[in-house]
């Protein structure tokens, strides 16, 4: 039996169950949180969060010694890769090198790991070591011992790979959690592409439905362009509200000519649809004899660079200690009074080095440092959130204008807006299309300047676009 806890945007979802011949769920529960308690996986209201953890620990105390934690935060960098048949050690090195290219601040104290999705693909993930330690320490205060940490994306992909309903099918699976949406594309049952999107509009609004539909259209065009002769006709949604289904489904049918549906997932043990628990339920699926993603065990692993640094540091401290010991030994042999002092000093050191005393000192120091780090991070997030509330929100007509300028040849991702600056990623298989797309954006007359500050060649040409919006009276949406 596995106890899986998923930290969502405004709630914590808990699933207790197992996977054998099928999915069996003993119980599942959602603990709602006040808005802002969890921001991108960071706890900003520790008191409220602790109360929920205390309740979970009391309810599931029998399984508290082995907790499986699933995170949806963007602080975890993920990358899906197709790989040949290689050893686990070689694949881990490949994952490290691949993730290093996506790190903003280099690789300082980052933990990297990978998990096998199927025979052809692995999912790589990286996260800061101090975040792992913070989650483990925070849960342990209430008797919840975190054994594994996985990503929400991995749960969705593993679930889709093992769901009989979707075997061999071509479809898009879109899972919403608050205003976060993960979209995965499968062609004939094979994974093709994943997009993680932070929705701009509020939930249960027509603007959000238009935003989702535009993104689904872009994912569909990308899939059909990359797989000639393939027609993507189905979209499965998880996590939509009633108003969103009623508004979005007719739009998808008429404007995209696709068949939308609410993916209902039934499990033995409970008589209810568990699709809203897909991030947690996906972690129940056992993959024996396969390498599974686990950032906790990866955080305890030392790479070659760390080993060399540790040996060097040990040598630096060992040489002075040896020299000091030689002089001290000679001195102690000649002077009886110093010998008495040495014995007293040894007694004091023995007292301080007792496991109980040493553990208390280390725990007090570490808790003080951890509290300072979390307090500083929470203050920074609150300040950033307050500043973002003062900025005007981007209007839908600008999003549509950018979409039209793409002329169906550009795939968009990672839209962001801040104080008049729109940034996003444009993906295309034509190198010259990037410059042409920038010219078309400037010709719209909406932007003072439009262009890209960086281009990379990955699976496609990736242009990092920046557009400065003109501040005019006509732009009422800004």
C-alpha positions in Angstrom: 0.0 0.0 0.0 1.4 3.4 -1.0 0.6 6.8 0.5 1.0 9.5 -2.2 0.7 13.2 -1.4 0.5 15.8 -4.2 1.1 19.5 -3.5 -1.2 21.4 -5.8 -1.7 25.1 -6.3 -4.5 25.6 -3.8 -4.9 22.2 -2.2 -3.1 19.0 -1.1 -4.4 15.7 -2.6 -3.8 12.4 -0.8 -4.3 9.0 -2.3 -3.8 5.6 -0.5 -3.8 2.6 -2.8 -1.8 0.1 -4.8 -1.3 -1.2 -8.4 -1.4 -4.8 -9.3 -3.4 -6.1 -12.2 -5.2 -2.8 -12.0 -5.5 0.4 -10.0 -6.9 -0.1 -6.5 -7.6 2.9 -4.3 -8.5 2.5 -0.6 -9.1 6.2 0.0 -8.5 9.6 -1.5 -9.0 13.1 -0.1 -8.5 16.7 -1.0 -7.4 19.2 1.7 -8.2 22.7 0.5 -5.8 25.6 1.3 -6.4 29.3 1.5 -5.3 31.0 -1.7 -1.6 31.9 -1.6 -0.6 29.2 1.0 1.4 27.4 -1.7 2.9 29.5 -4.5 4.8 27.4 -7.1 5.5 24.7 -4.5 6.8 27.2 -1.9 5.0 27.4 1.5 4.2 31.0 2.3 1.8 30.4 5.2 3.6 27.8 7.4 1.0 27.7 10.1 -1.9 26.7 7.8 0.3 24.2 5.9 1.5 22.6 9.2 -2.1 22.1 10.3 -3.0 20.2 7.2 0.2 18.0 7.5 -0.8 17.3 11.1 -4.3 16.2 10.0 -2.8 14.0 7.3 -0.4 12.4 9.8 -3.2 11.6 12.2 -5.5 10.2 9.4 -2.8 8.0 7.8 -0.5 7.4 10.7 -0.2 3.7 9.8 1.5 4.6 6.5 3.4 7.7 7.7 6.8 6.0 7.6 6.8 5.8 3.8 5.4 8.8 2.1 5.6 9.4 -1.7 5.6 13.1 -2.5 4.6 14.5 -6.0 5.4 18.1 -6.9 3.9 20.2 -9.7 6.2 23.2 -9.1 8.1 24.7 -12.1 11.2 24.8 -9.8 11.7 21.2 -11.0 13.3 21.3 -14.5 12.1 18.4 -16.6 13.1 17.1 -20.0 11.8 14.0 -22.0 14.5 12.2 -24.0 14.6 9.3 -26.4 17.7 7.2 -25.6 19.3 3.9 -26.9 19.9 0.9 -24.7 22.5 2.1 -22.1 23.6 1.4 -18.5 22.0 3.2 -15.6 25.2 5.1 -14.9 25.6 6.2 -18.5 21.9 7.3 -18.7 22.4 9.3 -15.5 25.4 11.2 -17.0 23.3 11.8 -20.2 20.5 13.3 -18.1 22.9 15.6 -16.2 24.4 16.9 -19.4 21.0 17.5 -21.0 19.6 19.3 -17.9 22.7 21.4 -17.5 21.8 23.3 -20.7 18.4 24.3 -19.2 19.7 25.6 -15.8 19.5 29.4 -15.5 22.2 29.9 -12.8 24.5 27.0 -13.7 24.5 23.7 -11.8 25.1 25.0 -8.3 23.8 22.4 -5.8 21.3 20.9 -8.2 20.1 17.3 -7.9 19.5 15.4 -11.1 17.8 12.1 -11.8 15.9 10.3 -14.4 13.1 7.7 -14.7 12.3 5.2 -17.4 9.0 5.9 -19.1 9.1 3.2 -21.7 11.7 1.2 -23.7 12.5 4.2 -25.8 12.2 7.3 -23.5 13.3 8.6 -20.1 12.2 11.7 -18.1 15.0 13.7 -16.7 14.5 16.1 -13.7 16.6 18.6 -11.7 15.8 20.5 -8.5 17.8 22.5 -5.9 19.1 20.3 -3.1 17.9 22.6 -0.3 14.3 22.3 -1.6 14.4 18.6 -1.2 15.9 18.9 2.3 13.2 21.5 3.2 10.3 19.2 2.1 11.7 16.2 3.9 12.4 18.1 7.2 9.0 19.8 7.1 7.1 16.6 6.7 9.2 14.7 9.3 8.2 17.2 12.0 4.8 15.5 12.0 6.1 11.9 11.6 5.7 11.8 7.8 8.9 10.4 6.3 9.3 11.3 2.7 10.9 8.3 0.8 10.5 9.5 -2.8 9.9 12.8 -4.6 8.5 12.7 -8.1 7.1 15.2 -10.6 3.5 15.7 -11.7 4.6 15.4 -15.4 6.0 11.9 -14.7 2.8 10.8 -13.0 0.7 11.9 -16.0 3.0 10.3 -18.6 3.2 7.0 -16.7 -0.6 6.9 -16.2 -1.2 7.5 -19.9 1.3 4.8 -20.9 -0.5 2.3 -18.7 -4.2 3.2 -19.2 -5.9 0.5 -21.4 -8.4 3.1 -22.7 -5.6 5.1 -24.4 -3.5 2.3 -25.7 -2.5 2.8 -29.3 -4.6 6.0 -29.6 -3.7 9.4 -31.0 -4.8 12.2 -28.7 -3.9 15.2 -26.5 -4.2 14.8 -22.7 -4.7 18.2 -20.9 -4.6 18.2 -17.1 -5.4 21.4 -15.2 -4.4 22.2 -11.6 -5.5 25.7 -10.7 -4.1 27.9 -13.5 -1.3 25.4 -14.4 -1.9 23.1 -17.4 0.2 20.2 -18.5 -0.6 19.0 -22.1 0.9 15.8 -23.5 0.6 14.6 -27.1 0.5 10.9 -28.0 0.5 9.6 -31.6 -0.6 6.0 -32.0 0.1 5.4 -28.3 3.6 6.8 -28.4 4.6 9.9 -26.4 5.6 12.9 -28.7 5.5 16.2 -26.9 4.8 17.9 -23.5 3.9 21.5 -22.9 3.6 23.1 -19.4 1.6 26.4 -19.5 0.7 28.9 -16.8 -2.7 30.3 -17.8 -3.1 34.1 -17.8 -6.9 34.2 -17.3 -8.8 33.4 -14.2 -10.6 30.1 -13.9 -14.3 29.8 -15.0 -14.1 32.7 -17.4 -14.7 32.7 -21.2 -11.2 34.2 -21.6 -9.6 31.1 -20.0 -11.6 28.9 -22.4 -10.3 30.8 -25.4 -6.8 30.6 -24.0 -7.0 26.8 -23.6 -8.5 26.4 -27.1 -5.7 28.4 -28.7 -3.1 26.4 -27.0 -4.7 23.1 -28.0 -4.7 24.3 -31.6 -1.0 25.1 -31.4 -0.2 21.6 -29.9 -2.3 20.0 -32.6 -0.6 21.8 -35.5 2.8 20.9 -34.0 1.9 17.3 -33.8 0.5 17.1 -37.3 3.5 19.0 -38.8 6.0 16.6 -37.0 4.0 13.5 -38.0 3.1 13.7 -41.6 -0.2 12.0 -42.5 -1.4 11.9 -38.9 -4.7 13.5 -37.9 -5.2 14.5 -34.3 -8.9 14.5 -33.6 -9.4 13.9 -29.8 -8.6 15.9 -26.6 -9.0 14.4 -23.2 -9.4 16.9 -20.3 -8.9 16.4 -16.6 -9.6 19.1 -14.0 -12.1 21.3 -15.8 -15.0 22.9 -13.9 -18.6 22.6 -15.1 -18.8 26.1 -16.7 -15.5 25.5 -18.5 -16.7 22.2 -20.0 -20.0 23.8 -21.2 -18.1 26.8 -22.8 -15.0 25.1 -24.1 -16.3 21.9 -25.6 -18.5 23.5 -28.3 -15.7 25.9 -29.2 -13.3 23.0 -29.7 -15.8 21.1 -31.8 -16.6 24.0 -34.1 -13.3 25.9 -34.3 -10.8 23.0 -34.1 -13.0 20.2 -35.5 -11.8 18.0 -32.6 -13.7 15.8 -30.2 -13.3 16.9 -26.6 -14.1 14.6 -23.6 -13.7 14.5 -19.9 -11.4 11.6 -19.1 -13.1 9.6 -16.3 -10.8 7.2 -14.4 -12.4 4.5 -12.3 -10.4 2.5 -9.7 -11.3 -0.5 -7.6 -12.0 0.2 -4.0 -13.8 3.5 -4.4 -16.9 4.3 -6.4 -15.9 7.6 -7.8 -14.1 9.3 -10.7 -10.4 9.7 -9.6 -9.3 11.8 -12.7 -8.9 14.8 -10.4 -6.3 12.8 -8.5 -4.3 11.8 -11.6 -1.0 13.5 -10.4 -1.1 11.4 -7.2 -2.8 8.2 -8.6 -0.2 8.0 -11.4 2.5 7.5 -8.8 0.7 4.4 -7.6 1.6 2.5 -10.8 4.4 0.1 -10.0 7.2 -0.3 -12.6 9.2 -3.2 -11.2 12.6 -3.9 -12.9 12.5 -0.3 -14.3 14.5 2.7 -13.0 12.0 5.1 -11.3 12.5 8.8 -10.8 13.3 9.6 -7.2 14.9 13.0 -6.2 15.3 12.0 -2.6 17.7 9.1 -3.3 19.4 11.2 -6.0 20.1 13.9 -3.4 22.2 11.4 -1.4 24.2 10.5 -4.5 27.6 12.1 -5.0 28.9 12.8 -8.5 32.6 12.6 -9.4 33.1 16.4 -9.0 31.7 16.4 -5.5 33.9 13.4 -4.5 37.0 15.2 -5.8 36.1 18.3 -3.8 35.4 16.3 -0.7 38.8 14.5 -0.9 40.6 17.8 -1.5 38.9 19.5 1.5 39.7 16.5 3.7 43.4 16.7 2.7 43.5 20.4 3.4 42.2 19.9 7.0 44.1 16.6 7.6 47.6 18.0 7.1 47.4 20.8 9.7 45.7 18.4 12.1 48.6 15.9 11.8 51.2 18.6 12.4 49.4 19.9 15.4 49.1 16.4 16.8 52.8 15.9 16.6 53.7 19.1 18.4 51.0 18.5 21.0 52.2 14.9 21.7 55.7 16.1 22.3 54.6 18.8 24.6 52.2 16.6 26.6 55.0 14.1 27.2 57.2 16.7 28.9 54.7 18.5 31.1 52.5 16.8 33.6 50.4 19.9 34.2 49.5 20.2 30.6 48.6 16.5 30.7 46.0 17.3 33.4 44.6 20.1 31.2 44.5 17.7 28.2 42.5 15.2 30.2 40.0 17.8 31.3 39.7 19.1 27.7 39.2 15.6 26.4 36.4 15.1 29.0 34.6 18.3 27.8 35.1 17.4 24.1 33.7 13.9 24.8 30.6 15.5 26.4 30.1 17.8 23.5 30.6 15.0 21.0 28.1 12.7 22.5 25.5 11.7 19.8 22.6 13.3 21.7 24.3 16.6 22.3 25.9 16.8 18.8 22.5 16.0 17.2 20.8 18.7 19.2 23.4 21.3 18.3 23.3 20.4 14.6 19.5 20.4 14.6 19.3 23.8 16.3 21.7 25.4 13.8 20.1 23.8 10.8 16.6 24.8 11.9 17.7 28.3 12.4 19.2 28.5 9.0 16.2 26.8 7.4 13.8 29.2 9.0 15.8 32.2 7.8 15.8 30.8 4.2 12.1 30.1 4.1 11.3 33.5 5.7 13.4 35.3 3.1 11.9 33.3 0.3 8.3 33.9 1.5 8.9 37.7 1.8 10.4 37.8 -1.7 7.4 35.9 -3.1 4.9 38.2 -1.3 6.7 41.3 -2.5 6.8 39.9 -6.1 3.1 39.0 -5.9 2.2 42.5 -4.6 4.2 44.1 -7.4 2.5 41.9 -10.0 -0.9 42.9 -8.8 -0.1 46.5 -9.6 0.8 45.8 -13.2 -2.0 45.8 -15.8 -3.0 42.5 -17.3 -2.5 41.7 -20.9 -5.6 41.8 -23.1 -6.8 38.9 -25.3 -6.6 40.9 -28.6 -2.8 41.0 -28.3 -2.6 37.3 -27.7 -4.7 36.7 -30.8 -2.6 39.1 -32.9 0.6 37.2 -31.9 -1.2 34.0 -32.9 -2.2 35.4 -36.3 1.3 36.7 -37.0 2.6 33.1 -36.6 0.5 32.2 -39.7 0.2 28.6 -38.5 3.9 27.9 -38.8 4.9 28.9 -35.3 4.4 26.9 -32.1 4.1 29.1 -29.0 5.1 28.3 -25.4 6.0 29.9 -22.1 4.0 33.1 -22.5 4.8 35.7 -19.7 3.9 39.4 -19.3 5.4 42.0 -17.0 5.0 45.8 -17.0 4.6 46.2 -20.8 7.0 43.4 -21.8 5.6 40.2 -23.4 8.0 37.3 -23.6 7.4 33.9 -25.1 9.1 31.0 -26.9 8.6 30.5 -30.7 9.3 27.1 -32.1 9.7 26.4 -35.8 11.4 24.0 -38.2 12.5 26.9 -40.5 15.5 29.0 -39.4 14.5 32.0 -41.5 11.0 32.0 -40.2 12.2 33.5 -36.9 13.3 36.8 -38.5 10.2 36.9 -40.7 8.0 36.3 -37.6 9.7 39.2 -35.8 9.1 41.6 -38.8 5.4 40.6 -38.9 5.0 41.4 -35.2 6.5 44.9 -35.7 4.2 45.5 -38.7 1.2 44.9 -36.4 1.7 48.4 -34.9 1.0 47.1 -31.4 4.7 46.9 -30.3 7.4 49.5 -30.0 9.9 46.8 -30.6 9.6 43.0 -31.3 12.5 40.6 -31.8 14.3 37.7 -30.3 17.3 37.9 -27.9 18.4 34.3 -28.2 18.1 31.3 -30.6 18.8 27.7 -30.0 18.7 24.6 -32.1 17.1 21.7 -30.3 14.5 19.4 -31.8 13.3 22.6 -33.6 14.7 26.2 -33.9 13.8 27.9 -30.6 13.5 31.7 -30.6 13.2 33.5 -27.3 11.0 36.5 -28.2 10.6 39.9 -26.5 7.9 42.4 -27.4 7.5 45.9 -25.9 3.8 47.0 -26.0 3.1 50.6 -27.0 1.5 52.6 -24.2 -1.4 54.3 -26.0 -4.9 55.4 -24.9 -6.4 52.9 -27.3 -4.9 50.0 -25.5 -7.7 49.8 -22.9 -6.8 46.2 -22.1 -3.4 47.2 -20.7 
